[in-house]
Amino acid sequence: MSQLSAQQCEACSVDAPRVTEDDIAEYRKEVPEWQIIERDGIMQLERTFTFKDFVQALDFTQRVGDIAEQADHHPAILTEYGKVTVTWWSHKIKGLHKNDFILAARTDEVAK
Ligand SMILES: C[C@H](O)[C@H](O)[C@H]1CNC2=NC(N)=NC(=O)C2=N1
């Protein structure tokens, strides 16, 4: 289990701090397959997972939904035949919080 995925998410509030460049450099060592993108001015973490068919993609989608509900922190999920794109960011702060990196690490774990 990676160090990040074992950490607890903080309850996210509107005044929660966004991650710094240093934070990103540290956290992304544990989630190297994730891209950091900017969409509508909002920094996001995104990764596409591939599967053999739609059923496998759907099963994974449910697993991601489960970890999101457990953490009360939710991604955008695009589920297609053979692939799922997961995007994490923190709505309240319109950017990236440590929670997003924690959930990305947990997403990697449920992809296996
Ligand atoms: C009321 C509820 O706890 C909040 O709206 C949660 C729900 N899930 C969330 N998910 C994400 N990614 N960001 C949030 O700010 C957020 N807020």
The ligand as a Tripos MOL2 file, in Angstrom:
@<TRIPOS>MOLECULE
LIG
   17    18     1     0     0
SMALL
NO_CHARGES

@<TRIPOS>ATOM
      1 C1        -21.4710   18.1680    0.8440 C.3       1 LIG1
      2 C2        -20.3210   17.3030    0.3920 C.3       1 LIG1
      3 O1        -19.5830   16.8200    1.4840 O.3       1 LIG1
      4 C3        -19.3640   18.1560   -0.4380 C.3       1 LIG1
      5 O2        -20.0830   18.7770   -1.4940 O.3       1 LIG1
      6 C4        -18.2240   17.3320   -1.0450 C.3       1 LIG1
      7 C5        -18.7150   16.2150   -1.9260 C.3       1 LIG1
      8 N1        -17.6570   15.6910   -2.7780 N.pl3     1 LIG1
      9 C6        -16.6610   16.5010   -3.2160 C.2       1 LIG1
     10 N2        -15.7990   16.0850   -4.1410 N.2       1 LIG1
     11 C7        -14.8380   16.8830   -4.6420 C.2       1 LIG1
     12 N3        -13.9870   16.4160   -5.5870 N.pl3     1 LIG1
     13 N4        -14.7170   18.1330   -4.2030 N.2       1 LIG1
     14 C8        -15.5120   18.6750   -3.2730 C.2       1 LIG1
     15 O3        -15.3490   19.8680   -2.9050 O.2       1 LIG1
     16 C9        -16.5350   17.8340   -2.6990 C.2       1 LIG1
     17 N5        -17.3480   18.2470   -1.7270 N.2       1 LIG1
@<TRIPOS>BOND
     1     1     2 1
     2     2     3 1
     3     2     4 1
     4     4     5 1
     5     4     6 1
     6     6     7 1
     7     6    17 1
     8     7     8 1
     9     8     9 1
    10     9    10 2
    11     9    16 1
    12    10    11 1
    13    11    12 1
    14    11    13 2
    15    13    14 1
    16    14    15 2
    17    14    16 1
    18    16    17 2
@<TRIPOS>SUBSTRUCTURE
     1 LIG1         1 GROUP 0 **** ****
